[in-house]
């Protein structure tokens, strides 16, 4: 921890979920809260693996009053990860409550400061029990969108109405507020389809029940993005605060400088002409879809930036190599800056919530290829509710499907309509984060609740 001249009189414990991009998203929130509260010490708890990954990306100067702590990952000695990533999550969660409690006691002993508030990833349903035990407020942070949050809060009600379902159900969800254009198949696995007893399904079900007890639920969204959903959530929670889009309120210290050369490359292209492709940190299309995507880019000739992990040449048609493509392939791209660049005309995405928010903030229509979790729910919102993107017939990338989608967004009037609609949402997002905007006011309320 870097020294701070102001004495720290308050102690906040932050519990981060160490899988996917969760810990990173929660740290972003903490690194925004911390400078606004120099008298507060934020103890940030997650596994050593997650911490080392985060700390390698963040300047130590960001940590004036944030102290990282490690908790055990719950894995037995010699554990070998399997193809089932949920196995490690299940083992971590089994030991999480006792491990976090031990960490809190150790941090209190080391600092001489009692914890006065518990900020957790919303996934940690047991945060409510911990806060009751130590008699402090509980502030869960939901880093996905309001629509998926409402689904998890309403899981018991949904199950009562439709039972469990095998396969892709087309039954409408019009019994939920704001869901008249949605079907059962749009729901995340674990709500009424798939294994309802898996670690993730169990976690989300318990979370949906426990969040009603939270002092406040903080969400990376903004008030005007989906008013019917917001009203439904506000009627259920003690308090709901939309503090986003995070990409607009915080130029994250986790974003390294653009060594990829993407922005310089984009400067040489025409407005709304470039295809940006990125599927997040946890999803990758299967080989035949990567090949189809590469073939579509070659056939259409649209300039592109592709954030790609691996060797692209494994997926190119015979006779093509990296240098023969009309695009730039990078292992990492500064996504917020790329989507904010005038030359980017469409975003090919997995429809993770952060990516959707960043696309709205940049005013860029989307072509969605969802994989798991809330992706399909987000995609349906993008396509059917907001009209700011399109999807693939059959849900997978084909060469014909990709060519059709790219031309629709970049060449046809439907694409212009999408740009107009997402442009209007972009303005609402920008207004929300202005000094007197709804998200700025919500963030100030969050600071007050967490640090009082």
C-alpha positions as CSV (number, residue, x, y, z in Angstrom):
1,X,0.0,0.0,0.0
2,X,1.3,3.5,-0.9
3,X,1.3,5.8,2.1
4,X,-1.5,8.5,2.4
5,X,-1.1,11.6,4.5
6,X,-4.7,11.5,5.7
7,X,-5.2,9.1,8.7
8,X,-7.5,6.3,7.9
9,X,-10.3,6.1,10.5
10,X,-12.8,3.7,8.6
11,X,-12.3,0.2,7.4
12,X,-14.3,-1.3,4.5
13,X,-13.9,-5.0,3.5
14,X,-14.3,-5.8,-0.2
15,X,-14.9,-9.4,-1.3
16,X,-14.2,-10.2,-4.9
17,X,-15.2,-13.3,-6.9
18,X,-12.0,-14.6,-8.4
19,X,-13.3,-16.0,-11.7
20,X,-13.8,-14.4,-15.2
21,X,-13.6,-10.6,-15.1
22,X,-15.5,-10.2,-11.8
23,X,-12.6,-9.3,-9.6
24,X,-11.4,-6.7,-12.2
25,X,-14.8,-5.1,-12.4
26,X,-15.1,-4.8,-8.6
27,X,-11.6,-3.4,-8.3
28,X,-12.6,-0.7,-10.9
29,X,-15.4,0.3,-8.5
30,X,-13.1,0.3,-5.5
31,X,-10.5,2.4,-7.3
32,X,-13.2,4.9,-8.0
33,X,-14.5,4.9,-4.4
34,X,-11.1,5.1,-2.8
35,X,-10.0,8.6,-3.9
36,X,-13.4,10.0,-2.9
37,X,-12.8,8.5,0.6
38,X,-9.2,9.1,1.7
39,X,-10.0,8.5,5.3
40,X,-11.2,4.9,4.5
41,X,-9.0,1.8,4.2
42,X,-10.4,-0.6,1.7
43,X,-9.3,-4.2,2.3
44,X,-9.6,-6.0,-1.0
45,X,-10.0,-9.8,-0.6
46,X,-9.7,-12.4,-3.3
47,X,-7.4,-15.4,-4.2
48,X,-3.7,-15.0,-4.7
49,X,-4.1,-15.9,-8.4
50,X,-6.7,-13.3,-9.0
51,X,-4.8,-10.7,-7.0
52,X,-1.5,-11.3,-8.8
53,X,-3.3,-11.0,-12.2
54,X,-5.0,-7.7,-11.1
55,X,-1.9,-6.2,-9.5
56,X,0.2,-6.8,-12.6
57,X,-2.1,-4.6,-14.6
58,X,-2.6,-1.7,-12.1
59,X,-0.2,1.0,-11.2
60,X,0.7,0.9,-7.5
61,X,0.1,4.6,-7.3
62,X,-3.7,3.7,-7.6
63,X,-3.6,2.0,-4.2
64,X,-3.3,4.9,-1.8
65,X,-5.9,3.4,0.6
66,X,-6.6,0.0,-1.0
67,X,-4.8,-3.0,0.6
68,X,-4.9,-6.3,-1.3
69,X,-5.4,-9.5,0.9
70,X,-5.4,-13.1,-0.2
71,X,-7.9,-15.8,0.7
72,X,-7.5,-19.5,0.0
73,X,-9.0,-20.8,-3.2
74,X,-10.4,-23.9,-1.6
75,X,-8.6,-26.3,-4.0
76,X,-7.0,-29.4,-2.6
77,X,-3.3,-29.8,-3.0
78,X,-2.4,-31.1,-6.4
79,X,-5.7,-30.1,-7.9
80,X,-5.7,-30.4,-11.7
81,X,-8.3,-28.2,-13.4
82,X,-10.7,-30.1,-15.6
83,X,-12.7,-29.1,-18.6
84,X,-15.6,-28.4,-16.2
85,X,-14.6,-24.9,-15.0
86,X,-17.4,-25.0,-12.4
87,X,-15.6,-27.6,-10.4
88,X,-13.1,-25.0,-9.2
89,X,-15.8,-22.5,-8.5
90,X,-17.7,-25.1,-6.4
91,X,-14.6,-25.9,-4.3
92,X,-13.9,-22.2,-3.8
93,X,-17.5,-21.4,-2.7
94,X,-17.6,-24.3,-0.3
95,X,-14.8,-22.8,1.8
96,X,-15.5,-19.1,0.9
97,X,-17.5,-18.0,3.9
98,X,-15.1,-19.3,6.5
99,X,-12.0,-18.1,4.5
100,X,-13.4,-14.6,4.1
101,X,-14.4,-14.4,7.8
102,X,-10.9,-15.4,8.8
103,X,-9.5,-12.8,6.4
104,X,-11.7,-10.1,7.9
105,X,-10.6,-10.9,11.5
106,X,-6.9,-10.9,10.4
107,X,-7.3,-7.6,8.7
108,X,-9.0,-6.0,11.7
109,X,-6.3,-7.3,14.0
110,X,-3.5,-6.0,11.7
111,X,-5.0,-2.5,11.2
112,X,-6.7,-2.0,14.6
113,X,-9.8,-0.9,12.7
114,X,-13.1,-2.7,12.8
115,X,-14.8,-3.3,9.5
116,X,-17.7,-0.9,9.1
117,X,-19.2,-2.0,5.8
118,X,-19.1,-5.1,3.6
119,X,-18.9,-4.5,-0.2
120,X,-19.1,-7.8,-2.2
121,X,-19.5,-9.2,-5.6
122,X,-23.3,-9.8,-5.7
123,X,-22.5,-13.5,-6.4
124,X,-21.6,-13.8,-2.7
125,X,-25.1,-14.4,-1.3
126,X,-23.5,-15.2,2.1
127,X,-22.5,-11.5,2.3
128,X,-25.9,-10.9,3.9
129,X,-25.2,-13.5,6.6
130,X,-21.6,-12.1,7.2
131,X,-22.9,-8.5,7.5
132,X,-25.6,-9.6,10.0
133,X,-23.0,-11.4,12.0
134,X,-20.6,-8.4,12.2
135,X,-23.5,-5.9,12.3
136,X,-22.5,-3.7,9.3
137,X,-24.3,-2.7,6.1
138,X,-24.0,-5.1,3.1
139,X,-23.4,-3.5,-0.4
140,X,-23.4,-6.1,-3.2
141,X,-22.2,-4.9,-6.6
142,X,-23.8,-6.5,-9.7
143,X,-21.5,-6.0,-12.6
144,X,-23.9,-7.3,-15.2
145,X,-27.1,-5.8,-16.4
146,X,-30.5,-5.0,-14.7
147,X,-32.5,-7.5,-16.9
148,X,-30.4,-10.5,-15.9
149,X,-30.5,-9.3,-12.3
150,X,-34.3,-9.3,-12.3
151,X,-34.4,-12.8,-13.8
152,X,-32.3,-14.1,-10.8
153,X,-34.4,-12.3,-8.3
154,X,-37.5,-13.7,-9.9
155,X,-36.2,-17.3,-10.4
156,X,-38.6,-18.9,-7.9
157,X,-41.5,-17.1,-9.6
158,X,-40.4,-18.2,-13.1
159,X,-40.0,-21.8,-11.9
160,X,-43.5,-21.8,-10.4
161,X,-44.9,-20.5,-13.7
162,X,-43.2,-22.7,-16.2
163,X,-41.4,-25.5,-14.2
164,X,-38.2,-26.9,-15.6
165,X,-37.6,-27.2,-19.4
166,X,-35.5,-29.4,-21.6
167,X,-34.1,-27.9,-24.8
168,X,-34.8,-24.4,-26.2
169,X,-38.3,-23.4,-25.1
170,X,-40.1,-20.9,-27.2
171,X,-42.7,-20.1,-24.5
172,X,-43.0,-16.3,-24.0
173,X,-41.9,-14.7,-20.7
174,X,-44.7,-12.0,-20.9
175,X,-45.7,-12.7,-17.3
176,X,-42.5,-10.8,-16.2
177,X,-42.5,-7.0,-16.5
178,X,-40.5,-5.9,-19.5
179,X,-40.2,-9.4,-21.0
180,X,-42.9,-9.5,-23.7
181,X,-40.3,-10.0,-26.4
182,X,-38.4,-12.7,-24.6
183,X,-38.7,-16.5,-24.6
184,X,-37.6,-19.3,-22.2
185,X,-34.6,-20.0,-24.5
186,X,-33.2,-16.5,-23.8
187,X,-32.8,-17.2,-20.1
188,X,-29.4,-18.2,-18.7
189,X,-28.9,-21.9,-18.0
190,X,-29.7,-22.8,-14.5
191,X,-32.9,-20.8,-14.2
192,X,-35.3,-23.4,-15.7
193,X,-32.9,-25.2,-18.2
194,X,-29.7,-27.1,-17.7
195,X,-28.4,-28.3,-14.4
196,X,-30.3,-26.4,-11.7
197,X,-28.0,-27.8,-9.0
198,X,-24.6,-26.7,-10.6
199,X,-22.4,-24.4,-8.5
200,X,-23.3,-21.4,-10.6
201,X,-27.0,-22.1,-10.8
202,X,-27.1,-22.6,-7.0
203,X,-25.1,-19.4,-6.4
204,X,-27.4,-17.3,-8.6
205,X,-30.6,-18.8,-7.1
206,X,-29.4,-18.1,-3.5
207,X,-28.2,-14.6,-4.6
208,X,-31.6,-13.7,-6.0
209,X,-33.2,-14.6,-2.7
210,X,-30.7,-12.9,-0.4
211,X,-30.2,-9.6,-2.3
212,X,-33.6,-8.4,-1.0
213,X,-31.8,-8.0,2.4
214,X,-29.0,-5.8,1.0
215,X,-28.6,-2.2,2.3
216,X,-28.2,-1.2,-1.3
217,X,-27.6,-3.1,-4.6
218,X,-25.2,-1.3,-7.0
219,X,-25.4,-2.0,-10.7
220,X,-23.1,-1.1,-13.7
221,X,-26.0,0.5,-15.6
222,X,-27.8,3.8,-15.9
223,X,-31.4,4.8,-15.0
224,X,-32.9,5.4,-18.5
225,X,-31.5,2.4,-20.3
226,X,-34.4,0.0,-19.4
227,X,-37.0,1.9,-17.3
228,X,-39.5,-0.9,-16.9
229,X,-36.8,-3.3,-15.6
230,X,-35.5,-0.5,-13.3
231,X,-38.9,0.1,-11.8
232,X,-39.4,-3.7,-11.2
233,X,-36.0,-3.9,-9.4
234,X,-36.5,-0.7,-7.3
235,X,-39.9,-2.2,-6.1
236,X,-38.0,-5.2,-4.8
237,X,-34.8,-3.9,-3.3
238,X,-34.3,-1.7,-0.3
239,X,-32.3,0.6,-2.5
240,X,-31.0,0.3,-6.1
241,X,-28.1,2.5,-7.4
242,X,-27.1,2.5,-11.1
243,X,-23.5,3.9,-11.1
244,X,-22.6,3.2,-14.8
245,X,-21.6,2.9,-17.5
246,X,-18.3,2.3,-15.7
247,X,-16.4,2.9,-18.9
248,X,-17.6,6.5,-18.9
249,X,-17.1,7.3,-15.2
250,X,-13.7,5.8,-14.9
251,X,-10.8,5.8,-17.3
252,X,-9.6,2.7,-15.6
253,X,-6.0,2.6,-14.3
254,X,-6.1,-1.0,-15.4
255,X,-6.0,0.1,-19.0
256,X,-2.4,0.0,-20.2
257,X,-1.3,2.5,-22.8
258,X,-2.2,1.5,-26.4
259,X,1.0,-0.4,-27.4
260,X,-1.1,-2.3,-29.9
261,X,-1.2,0.7,-32.4
262,X,-5.0,0.3,-32.8
263,X,-5.9,4.0,-32.4
264,X,-3.2,5.1,-34.8
265,X,-4.4,2.5,-37.3
266,X,-8.0,3.6,-36.9
267,X,-7.1,7.2,-37.6
268,X,-6.3,6.2,-41.2
269,X,-9.8,4.8,-41.9
270,X,-13.1,6.4,-42.9
271,X,-15.9,7.1,-40.4
272,X,-18.1,4.1,-39.4
273,X,-16.2,1.7,-41.8
274,X,-14.2,-0.6,-39.5
275,X,-15.4,-3.9,-38.0
276,X,-14.2,-4.4,-34.4
277,X,-14.2,-8.1,-33.3
278,X,-13.7,-9.2,-29.7
279,X,-15.4,-12.0,-27.7
280,X,-14.2,-11.1,-24.1
281,X,-11.8,-12.8,-21.9
282,X,-13.7,-16.1,-21.3
283,X,-15.4,-16.9,-24.6
284,X,-13.9,-18.2,-27.9
285,X,-15.9,-19.4,-30.9
286,X,-15.1,-23.0,-32.1
287,X,-12.7,-23.4,-35.0
288,X,-15.3,-23.7,-37.7
289,X,-16.9,-20.4,-36.7
290,X,-13.5,-18.7,-36.6
291,X,-12.9,-19.9,-40.1
292,X,-16.3,-18.7,-41.2
293,X,-15.6,-15.3,-39.7
294,X,-12.2,-15.0,-41.4
295,X,-13.7,-16.0,-44.8
296,X,-16.4,-13.4,-44.4
297,X,-13.9,-10.7,-43.7
298,X,-11.9,-11.7,-46.8
299,X,-15.0,-11.8,-49.0
300,X,-16.4,-8.5,-47.9
301,X,-13.1,-6.7,-47.7
302,X,-14.2,-4.5,-44.8
303,X,-11.3,-3.1,-42.7
304,X,-11.2,-4.7,-39.3
305,X,-9.5,-4.9,-35.9
306,X,-9.7,-8.4,-34.3
307,X,-8.7,-8.9,-30.7
308,X,-7.6,-12.6,-31.1
309,X,-5.9,-15.0,-28.7
310,X,-3.9,-17.6,-30.6
311,X,-2.6,-17.9,-34.2
312,X,-5.1,-16.5,-36.7
313,X,-3.3,-18.2,-39.6
314,X,-4.6,-21.6,-38.4
315,X,-8.1,-20.4,-39.4
316,X,-7.4,-18.7,-42.8
317,X,-8.2,-20.2,-46.2
318,X,-5.3,-21.7,-48.1
319,X,-3.2,-19.0,-49.8
320,X,-3.9,-16.3,-47.2
321,X,-1.7,-15.1,-44.3
322,X,-1.9,-12.3,-41.8
323,X,-0.3,-9.8,-44.1
324,X,-2.8,-10.4,-46.9
325,X,-5.7,-9.3,-44.8
326,X,-7.3,-5.9,-44.9
327,X,-7.2,-5.6,-41.1
328,X,-5.2,-5.5,-37.9
329,X,-5.0,-8.6,-35.6
330,X,-3.9,-8.0,-32.0
331,X,-3.7,-10.1,-28.8
332,X,-5.2,-7.2,-26.8
333,X,-7.1,-4.0,-27.9
334,X,-8.0,-0.9,-25.8
335,X,-11.6,-1.7,-26.2
336,X,-13.2,1.5,-24.7
337,X,-11.0,3.7,-26.9
338,X,-11.5,1.5,-30.0
339,X,-15.3,1.7,-29.6
340,X,-15.1,5.4,-29.0
341,X,-13.3,6.0,-32.3
342,X,-15.3,7.5,-35.2
343,X,-14.0,5.0,-37.8
344,X,-15.5,1.9,-36.0
345,X,-18.9,1.0,-37.6
346,X,-19.8,-2.3,-36.0
347,X,-18.8,-4.5,-33.0
348,X,-18.8,-8.3,-33.4
349,X,-19.3,-9.4,-29.7
350,X,-20.3,-12.1,-27.3
351,X,-22.7,-9.6,-25.8
352,X,-21.2,-9.7,-22.3
353,X,-22.7,-6.8,-20.3
354,X,-19.5,-4.7,-20.0
355,X,-19.1,-5.0,-23.8
356,X,-22.7,-3.9,-24.4
357,X,-22.3,-0.9,-22.1
358,X,-19.0,0.0,-23.8
359,X,-20.6,-0.3,-27.3
360,X,-23.5,2.0,-26.2
361,X,-20.9,4.5,-24.7
362,X,-19.2,4.5,-28.1
363,X,-22.4,4.6,-30.2
364,X,-21.4,1.4,-32.1
365,X,-24.1,-1.1,-33.3
366,X,-23.5,-4.8,-32.5
367,X,-23.5,-8.2,-34.2
368,X,-24.0,-10.7,-31.3
369,X,-22.8,-14.2,-30.9
370,X,-23.7,-15.2,-27.3
371,X,-22.1,-18.1,-25.5
372,X,-23.2,-18.6,-21.9
373,X,-24.6,-16.8,-18.8
374,X,-26.4,-13.6,-19.5
375,X,-25.1,-13.3,-23.1
376,X,-28.3,-14.4,-24.8
377,X,-30.5,-12.2,-22.6
378,X,-28.2,-9.2,-23.4
379,X,-28.3,-10.0,-27.1
380,X,-32.1,-10.2,-27.1
381,X,-32.2,-6.8,-25.4
382,X,-29.8,-5.3,-28.0
383,X,-31.8,-6.7,-30.9
384,X,-35.5,-6.8,-29.9
385,X,-35.8,-4.1,-27.2
386,X,-33.3,-1.4,-28.3
387,X,-32.9,-2.2,-32.0
388,X,-29.2,-1.5,-31.9
389,X,-27.8,-4.7,-33.3
390,X,-28.4,-8.0,-35.0
391,X,-27.8,-11.8,-34.4
392,X,-27.0,-14.9,-36.4
393,X,-29.7,-17.2,-37.6
394,X,-29.3,-20.5,-35.7
395,X,-27.1,-18.7,-33.1
396,X,-23.7,-19.5,-34.7
397,X,-21.4,-17.8,-37.1
398,X,-21.5,-19.0,-40.7
399,X,-19.7,-17.3,-43.6
400,X,-23.1,-16.4,-45.3
401,X,-24.5,-15.2,-41.9
402,X,-21.5,-13.0,-41.2
403,X,-21.4,-11.5,-44.7
404,X,-25.1,-10.7,-44.4
405,X,-24.8,-9.2,-40.9
406,X,-21.8,-7.0,-41.8
407,X,-23.5,-5.7,-44.9
408,X,-26.7,-5.1,-43.1
409,X,-25.0,-2.9,-40.5
410,X,-22.4,-1.2,-42.6
411,X,-24.2,-0.7,-46.0
412,X,-27.9,-0.8,-45.5
413,X,-30.5,1.6,-44.1
414,X,-31.1,-0.8,-41.2
415,X,-27.6,-0.1,-40.1
416,X,-28.1,3.6,-40.1
417,X,-31.3,3.1,-38.0
418,X,-29.3,1.1,-35.5
419,X,-26.6,3.9,-35.4
420,X,-29.3,6.5,-34.8
421,X,-30.9,4.4,-32.0
422,X,-27.6,3.6,-30.3
423,X,-26.6,7.3,-30.7
424,X,-29.7,8.3,-28.7
425,X,-28.7,5.7,-25.9
426,X,-25.1,7.1,-26.0
427,X,-26.5,10.6,-25.2
428,X,-28.5,9.2,-22.3
429,X,-25.4,7.4,-21.0
430,X,-23.3,10.6,-21.2
431,X,-26.0,12.6,-19.5
432,X,-26.2,10.1,-16.7
433,X,-22.5,10.5,-15.8
434,X,-22.4,14.3,-16.0
435,X,-21.8,16.0,-12.6
436,X,-25.6,16.3,-11.9
437,X,-26.6,13.1,-13.8
438,X,-28.3,10.2,-12.3
439,X,-25.3,7.9,-12.3
440,X,-23.0,10.5,-10.7
441,X,-25.6,11.2,-8.0
442,X,-25.9,7.4,-7.5
443,X,-22.2,7.1,-7.1
444,X,-22.1,9.9,-4.5
445,X,-24.9,8.1,-2.6
446,X,-22.8,4.9,-2.8
447,X,-19.8,6.7,-1.4
448,X,-22.0,8.0,1.5
449,X,-23.5,4.6,2.3
450,X,-20.2,2.7,2.1
451,X,-18.1,5.2,4.1
452,X,-20.5,6.7,6.8
